[in-house]
């Protein structure tokens, strides 16, 4: 799976390094444009390990770790456990976000409220995730998690508006499923556009919550 991205001997050494730190059952999980992702267990909890790809032209893992630490009190994303460097490659270890990406999840009404609240909180913090609209970075389970802050930055945020566009206003797999499940019509969509415009002007999202409460 990762043989063309990292030498097998180096990968074995990395697994040994992780095991020396107390991780068990570590195995490849996925790969991104700048990192290799592994699953494992640490202290009885499932964890994600992100290791910088040897061929990556840049490293945002240190910044991502700093952002996750800042967000920890707000429970927007699973907590960071520790960071380190292996043979010159930085890595981060965080708790696993239990659930399914919103792209595949069966959304309940409570999830919609939680998405609004957490994306609005990111906006108030002045942190723009940058990939909300893609559908892979919102995890739906017993609670909602927002993950992968590798491309996030302290810039003019548009997390809530991006999330609402993805869920309702744009034409995509997620919006079509949500519209069908909740019986959303054009009146609701026009109302959402007005409430988002109000949010942009005032920063108040109570109108969005009130609109969702009617579903």
matplotlib code that plots the C-alpha trace (Angstrom):
import matplotlib.pyplot as plt

x = [0.0, 2.8, 5.7, 6.2, 6.1, 8.4, 11.0, 9.8, 12.8, 12.2, 8.6, 9.5, 11.8, 9.0, 6.7, 9.3, 9.8, 6.0, 5.9, 8.8, 6.5, 3.6, 1.6, 0.3, -1.4, -0.1, -1.0, -1.4, -4.7, -4.5, -2.3, -2.6, -0.7, 1.9, 1.5, 1.1, -1.6, -1.6, -4.1, -3.0, -3.8, -2.4, -3.4, -6.5, -7.7, -7.7, -5.3, -4.3, -0.6, 0.3, 3.9, 5.3, 5.7, 9.4, 8.6, 6.5, 7.7, 6.4, 5.5, 2.4, 2.3, 3.9, 1.3, -1.5, -0.4, -0.3, -3.8, -5.2, -3.8, -5.5, -8.8, -8.6, -10.7, -13.5, -13.9, -14.1, -11.5, -10.1, -7.2, -3.6, -1.6, 2.0, 4.3, 7.8, 10.3, 11.4, 14.6, 14.0, 10.2, 7.8, 4.7, 1.7, -0.5, -4.1, -7.2, -9.2, -12.4, -15.0, -17.7, -18.1, -17.2, -20.2, -19.9, -21.2, -23.0, -26.7, -27.2, -29.6, -31.1, -28.9, -25.8, -26.9, -27.1, -23.7, -22.1, -23.5, -22.3, -18.8, -18.2, -19.5, -17.1, -14.2, -15.3, -15.3, -11.8, -10.7, -9.6, -10.5, -10.4, -10.1, -11.6, -15.0, -16.8, -15.1, -17.1, -14.2, -13.3, -16.5, -16.9, -20.4, -20.8, -22.1, -20.8, -19.5, -15.7, -13.9, -10.5, -7.4, -6.4, -3.3, -4.5, -6.2, -4.9, -5.7, -7.5, -11.0, -13.0, -16.0, -16.5, -20.2, -21.1, -19.1, -20.8, -24.3, -23.5, -22.2, -25.3, -28.1, -27.3, -24.8, -25.7, -23.7, -24.1, -24.4, -26.9, -29.1, -29.2, -29.9, -32.7, -34.3, -34.2, -35.5, -37.9, -36.2, -37.9, -37.1, -38.7, -36.2, -33.3, -34.2, -34.6, -31.1, -29.6, -31.2, -30.0, -26.5, -26.5, -27.6, -24.8, -22.2, -23.5, -24.0, -22.1, -25.4, -26.3, -29.5, -31.6, -29.9, -30.6, -34.2, -34.5, -33.1, -35.4, -38.3, -37.0]
y = [0.0, 2.4, 0.7, 3.4, 6.2, 4.9, 2.2, -1.0, -1.2, 2.4, 1.6, -1.3, 1.0, 3.5, 0.8, -0.3, 3.3, 3.7, 0.4, 1.7, 4.6, 2.4, 2.2, -1.3, -2.7, 0.0, -0.5, 1.7, 3.5, 6.0, 8.5, 12.2, 14.6, 15.4, 12.6, 8.9, 7.9, 4.9, 3.4, 2.0, 1.9, 3.8, 3.7, 1.6, 4.2, 4.0, 6.6, 8.1, 8.6, 11.1, 10.9, 13.3, 11.7, 11.4, 12.9, 15.8, 19.3, 20.8, 20.0, 21.5, 18.9, 21.1, 23.8, 21.3, 20.0, 23.6, 24.2, 21.0, 21.9, 25.3, 23.7, 21.0, 22.8, 23.3, 19.6, 20.4, 17.8, 14.8, 15.7, 15.5, 13.0, 13.7, 14.7, 13.6, 13.1, 9.9, 10.0, 13.6, 13.1, 14.8, 13.0, 13.6, 11.2, 12.0, 10.2, 8.5, 10.3, 7.5, 7.7, 8.0, 10.9, 13.0, 11.9, 8.4, 9.0, 8.9, 12.4, 13.0, 16.4, 16.7, 16.4, 19.4, 21.5, 20.3, 21.1, 24.6, 25.2, 23.8, 25.6, 28.8, 28.4, 28.0, 31.2, 33.0, 31.8, 33.2, 29.8, 28.7, 25.0, 25.3, 22.0, 21.9, 21.7, 18.5, 16.2, 14.1, 16.1, 16.1, 12.8, 11.8, 9.4, 9.8, 13.3, 15.4, 15.8, 18.1, 16.6, 17.3, 20.9, 20.6, 23.3, 25.4, 28.9, 32.1, 33.9, 35.2, 32.1, 30.7, 27.4, 27.7, 29.0, 26.3, 23.6, 24.9, 25.2, 21.6, 20.3, 22.2, 24.7, 23.0, 20.1, 17.1, 13.7, 15.0, 17.7, 15.4, 12.8, 15.5, 17.1, 13.8, 12.7, 15.9, 16.8, 20.1, 22.4, 25.6, 27.7, 26.2, 26.8, 30.4, 30.8, 29.3, 31.8, 34.7, 33.4, 32.9, 36.4, 37.6, 35.6, 37.2, 40.6, 40.1, 36.9, 35.7, 32.1, 31.8, 32.2, 29.2, 27.1, 28.2, 27.3, 23.8, 23.3, 23.2, 20.1]
z = [0.0, 0.9, -0.7, -3.4, -0.8, 2.0, 2.0, 3.7, 6.0, 7.0, 7.6, 9.9, 11.8, 12.2, 13.5, 16.0, 17.1, 17.6, 19.6, 21.8, 22.7, 23.7, 20.5, 19.5, 16.5, 14.2, 10.5, 7.4, 7.1, 4.3, 2.6, 1.9, -0.3, 2.4, 5.0, 5.6, 8.0, 10.4, 12.9, 16.2, 19.9, 22.8, 26.4, 25.5, 22.9, 19.1, 17.6, 14.3, 13.5, 10.7, 9.5, 6.9, 3.6, 2.6, -0.8, 0.6, -0.6, 2.6, 6.2, 7.9, 10.7, 13.3, 12.6, 12.6, 16.0, 17.4, 16.0, 17.5, 20.9, 20.8, 19.9, 22.6, 25.2, 22.7, 21.7, 18.0, 17.0, 18.9, 21.3, 20.4, 22.4, 21.4, 18.6, 17.6, 14.8, 13.2, 11.0, 10.2, 9.5, 11.9, 13.1, 15.3, 17.3, 18.1, 19.3, 16.5, 15.5, 15.8, 13.1, 9.4, 7.1, 6.4, 2.8, 3.8, 7.2, 7.9, 9.4, 12.2, 13.1, 16.1, 13.9, 11.8, 15.0, 16.1, 12.7, 12.9, 16.4, 15.8, 12.5, 14.0, 16.9, 14.4, 12.7, 16.0, 16.8, 13.4, 12.1, 8.6, 8.1, 4.3, 3.4, 5.0, 1.7, 0.6, 2.9, 4.1, 7.2, 9.1, 11.0, 12.2, 15.1, 18.6, 18.2, 15.4, 14.9, 12.5, 11.5, 9.5, 10.1, 7.9, 5.5, 8.2, 8.9, 10.8, 8.0, 7.2, 8.1, 6.2, 8.0, 8.7, 5.3, 3.6, 5.7, 5.0, 1.3, 1.3, 3.2, 1.5, -1.2, -3.6, -5.8, -4.5, -3.1, 0.5, -0.3, -2.4, 0.4, 3.1, 1.0, 0.5, 4.1, 5.6, 2.8, 2.1, -0.5, -2.2, 0.6, 3.1, 0.7, 0.2, 3.9, 4.4, 2.0, 3.9, 7.3, 5.9, 4.6, 8.0, 9.6, 7.4, 8.4, 12.1, 13.2, 14.7, 13.8, 15.9, 12.7, 11.1, 14.2, 14.2, 10.5, 11.2, 14.1, 11.7, 9.9]

ax = plt.figure().add_subplot(projection="3d")
ax.plot(x, y, z, "-o")
ax.set_aspect("equal")
plt.show()
